[in-house]
Amino acid sequence: MSDIDELQGRIVAAMQRIRSGLGELGPIVEVPDPAIAQALETALEEERLANAQLEERMRSLIDRHAGEVDALKREVEAQSLAMARLDMDMQRLRQANDQLRDSNAKLRAANEEGVGAPELINKAMLAELEALRATRATETAEAGAILARLQPLLAAAADPAGDEPSEEPLSGEET
């Protein structure tokens, strides 16, 4: 993007130098035929118009690229949030699985000793429930991360003209 800005600045500066140079020169050649002078003036005016159109086109290209950069920034932000959610849920899942393994080891030890330990059974069941919840949350976060990545791709595929992708979510959930 900075390359485009730099190039545009250089082009504008060169055009300004040309304009000021032409203004300082004044009439270079006296044209004896007024028809030729008029044709040259017309050609000069056409070139000025073409130059103005090119400058406008360059500005619109820069604006469009700025919009694309903004859209990419929004996409990266959405993906970062989805990945952060996924990471948090993965940590929760690991912790729940560690608790489940610990509770199951204690329950096995109690069973080997022949001691009925209802509190260990309750702890194991709670750990298993938490593991199931964490697994579901992780799967939901994974689906959200996948949707966050697919949404701009699907929007671009649905809009073959190449216009800006829509910002509407694919489902009723936030991504």
C-alpha positions in Angstrom: 0.0 0.0 0.0 2.9 2.4 0.8 4.4 1.6 -2.6 1.2 2.8 -4.3 1.1 6.0 -2.2 4.8 6.6 -3.0 4.2 6.1 -6.7 1.2 8.3 -6.7 3.1 11.1 -5.0 5.9 10.8 -7.5 3.5 11.0 -10.4 1.6 13.9 -9.0 4.9 15.8 -8.3 6.2 15.1 -11.8 2.9 16.4 -13.3 3.1 19.5 -11.2 6.7 20.1 -12.3 5.5 19.7 -16.0 2.6 22.1 -15.5 4.8 24.8 -13.9 7.5 24.3 -16.5 4.9 24.7 -19.3 3.5 27.8 -17.6 7.0 29.4 -17.3 7.8 28.7 -20.9 4.9 30.5 -22.3 4.3 30.2 -26.0 7.3 28.4 -27.4 6.6 28.8 -31.1 4.5 31.3 -32.8 2.1 29.4 -35.0 1.2 31.5 -38.0 -2.0 29.5 -38.8 -4.8 30.0 -36.2 -6.3 26.6 -37.2 -3.1 24.8 -36.2 -3.0 26.8 -33.0 -6.6 25.9 -32.2 -5.9 22.2 -33.0 -2.8 22.2 -30.7 -4.9 23.9 -27.9 -7.6 21.2 -28.3 -5.0 18.4 -28.2 -3.5 19.9 -25.1 -6.9 20.2 -23.4 -7.7 16.6 -24.3 -4.4 15.5 -22.8 -5.2 17.5 -19.6 -8.6 15.8 -19.4 -7.0 12.3 -19.9 -4.5 13.2 -17.2 -7.3 14.2 -14.8 -9.1 10.9 -15.6 -6.0 8.9 -14.9 -5.5 10.7 -11.6 -9.1 10.0 -10.6 -8.7 6.3 -11.6 -5.6 6.1 -9.5 -7.4 7.6 -6.5 -10.3 5.1 -6.9 -7.8 2.2 -7.1 -6.2 3.3 -3.9 -9.5 3.7 -2.2 -10.6 0.2 -3.4 -7.3 -1.3 -2.1 -7.8 0.4 1.2 -11.2 -1.1 1.4 -9.8 -4.6 0.7 -7.1 -4.1 3.3 -9.8 -3.1 5.8 -11.8 -6.2 4.9 -8.8 -8.4 5.4 -8.1 -6.8 8.7 -11.7 -7.6 9.8 -11.3 -11.2 8.6 -8.0 -11.7 10.5 -9.6 -10.2 13.6 -12.6 -12.6 13.4 -10.3 -15.5 12.9 -8.1 -14.4 15.8 -11.1 -14.3 18.1 -12.3 -17.7 16.9 -8.8 -19.2 17.5 -8.6 -17.6 21.0 -12.0 -19.1 21.9 -10.8 -22.5 20.6 -7.6 -22.3 22.6 -9.5 -21.4 25.7 -11.8 -24.3 25.2 -8.9 -26.7 24.5 -7.3 -25.7 27.8 -10.6 -26.4 29.6 -10.8 -29.8 27.9 -7.3 -30.7 28.9 -8.0 -29.7 32.5 -11.3 -31.7 32.5 -9.5 -34.7 31.1 -6.8 -34.5 33.7 -9.4 -34.4 36.5 -11.2 -37.4 34.9 -8.0 -39.4 34.8 -7.2 -38.5 38.4 -10.7 -39.4 39.6 -10.7 -42.7 37.7 -7.3 -43.7 39.2 -8.6 -43.0 42.7 -11.8 -45.0 41.9 -9.8 -47.9 40.6 -7.6 -47.9 43.7 -10.7 -47.8 46.0 -12.2 -50.7 44.0 -9.0 -52.8 44.4 -9.1 -52.3 48.1 -12.8 -53.3 48.1 -13.8 -50.0 49.7 -17.0 -48.5 48.4 -16.3 -44.8 48.0 -19.4 -42.9 46.9 -17.6 -39.5 47.0 -15.0 -40.8 44.5 -17.8 -42.0 42.2 -19.5 -38.6 42.5 -16.2 -36.9 41.7 -15.6 -39.1 38.7 -19.0 -38.5 37.4 -18.6 -34.7 37.8 -15.3 -34.8 36.1 -16.8 -36.8 33.3 -19.6 -34.3 32.9 -17.1 -31.4 32.8 -15.1 -33.3 30.2 -18.2 -33.7 28.0 -19.1 -30.1 28.4 -15.5 -29.0 27.5 -15.5 -31.3 24.5 -18.8 -29.8 23.3 -17.4 -26.3 23.8 -14.3 -27.2 21.9 -16.3 -28.6 19.0 -18.4 -25.5 19.0 -15.3 -23.3 19.0 -13.8 -25.4 16.2 -16.9 -24.9 14.1 -16.8 -21.2 14.8 -13.2 -21.0 13.6 -14.1 -22.9 10.5 -17.0 -20.6 9.8 -14.9 -17.6 10.4 -12.5 -18.8 7.7 -15.2 -20.0 5.3 -17.5 -17.0 5.5 -15.4 -14.6 3.4 -14.6 -17.3 0.9 -18.2 -18.2 0.5 -19.2 -14.5 0.2 -16.5 -14.0 -2.5 -17.7 -17.1 -4.3 -21.3 -15.9 -4.2 -20.3 -12.5 -5.6 -18.6 -13.3 -8.9 -18.4 -9.5 -9.7 -15.7 -9.3 -7.1 -17.4 -6.6 -5.0 -16.9 -6.3 -1.3 -17.9 -9.5 0.7 -20.9 -9.0 2.9 -20.5 -8.9 6.7 -23.6 -11.0 7.5 -22.9 -14.1 9.5 -23.7 -17.5 7.8 -25.8 -18.8 10.7 -27.7 -17.3 13.6 -24.7 -17.6 15.8 -22.0 -15.0 16.2 -18.6 -16.1 14.8 
